[in-house]
Amino acid sequence: MSVRAFIAARGGIVHRHDLRDAGFAPRTLRAAVHAGEARLIRRSWFASDRAPDDLVAAAEAGGRLTCVSLAMRRKWWMPEAPAGGIHLHRAPNAAAPPTSAIVHWNAPLAPVSPRTLSASVEDALAHIASCMPRETAMVLWESASRIERLSPEALRRVEWTSVAARDCAAGLTGLSDSGLETIVVVRLSPWGLRMRQQTVLAGRPVDLLIGERLVVQLDGFAYHSKPADRRRDLEHDAELVLRGYVVLRFSYAQVLHDWPAVERAIARAVAAGAHRAA
């Protein structure tokens, strides 16, 4: 296998020691760089012309992807792409990177290999908690819990060093089926009403049950975009109404772009006592 093929098979960017371990001699690596098969970055990383831009930027800056940059790479759900530059994790005594990156300077919570360009999940979550508004942070923490298969109990055992991270860990439920659901729960929590997520009613879980009988359903695009999905949702709504529940259903666009109307509709239902047992 050539140097180019080896790098391509491992995502487009590889640490020098991984190439050495695979049997590539220093002269072979120098020849590959000279021939244009790979680009040498800061003496430690070899990248192909198709290397991911975020990983190349991390290598050039001598840091590791973290915060929302790592969240995007690991496909944690967020309402919209974050503004600003790449987020990097660097040790407190490291020199400032020669880029416009957003740098998180702190000792790592969890050790990672020097051959990786990504911070640990725990460090990324800690940086998100301190860097993002709480609502966005909770959306990302809930998504990470689900995608990375980390239970809320396990995350609460981490020795978080910031109040913001401890607050996110305390508020984590692990129940949100989508980021949209987390947003609604965070926004309605100050009301002080009893809210339960993913409670099974009429044979299927509902997104949010407020009190005893006010059901809030949220139509994220991924699971409600097909005609069969819509028919299934309407059938379930009808069964819930026949059993005495009040059902309010909102779309992705309503929650993200017309929240005052959504909040007002739920508040009117509460004012009418729709959440109380019949």
Helices and strands as residue ranges (DSSP letters): H 3-9, E 13-15, H 16-21, H 26-34, E 39-41, E 45-47, H 53-61, E 64-65, H 67-73, E 87-90, E 102-105, H 121-131, H 134-147, H 152-156, H 163-171, H 179-188, G 189-191, E 195-201, E 204-210, E 214-219, H 221-224, H 227-242, E 246-251, H 252-257, H 259-271
